[in-house]
Amino acid sequence: MRIPTNPLRLLSVSLSLGFAPMFAQAEEHRILMLNAAADDAQHTNVFAPDILHIALGDTVTFIPRDEGHNTASKRGMIPEGAEPWNSPMDEEFSVTLTVPGIYGYLCLPHYEMGMVGLIIVGDGDANVQAARKVRHPGAARSAFRALFKEVDTLR
């Protein structure tokens, strides 16, 4: 039997012979944009979850459950070569992350209040030191500090 070199034909032959595909299926993840945490009403303007670990090529969809939120990548907190994003207000927004590293993100209207999060793609080591050095205003400073501390305990 001749082995096909075309990737689609190779996948077709693999499936017809009963072999699993030779690559992992990309997954979809959801992050909610909320006025208050479900388990702590005093913790306002949050992303849930605020730390997400995903595989290379996975898609993250940000879902506004409450009005007045968006998502934007934080300059200096995404890996080199990654595409930054800035979603419209109050709209569902999806981003597929294809560069390994840590992605810091925020809600523009609530950034200074600490509405921030981290997405770790792959091992997340590519830009972690640079991301830690970025300065933030107000409560965002302590929020990112707490997120990095939590990431450190997970390693």
ABEGO torsion letter per residue (X at the ends): XBBBABAAAAAAAAAAAGBBBABBBBBBBBBBBBABBAABAABBGBBOBABBBBBBGBBBBBBBABBGBBBBBBBGABBBGBBBBBBBBGBBBBBBBABBEBBBBBBAAAAAAGBBBBBBBEAGAAAAAAAAABBBBEAAAAAAAAAAAAAAAAX
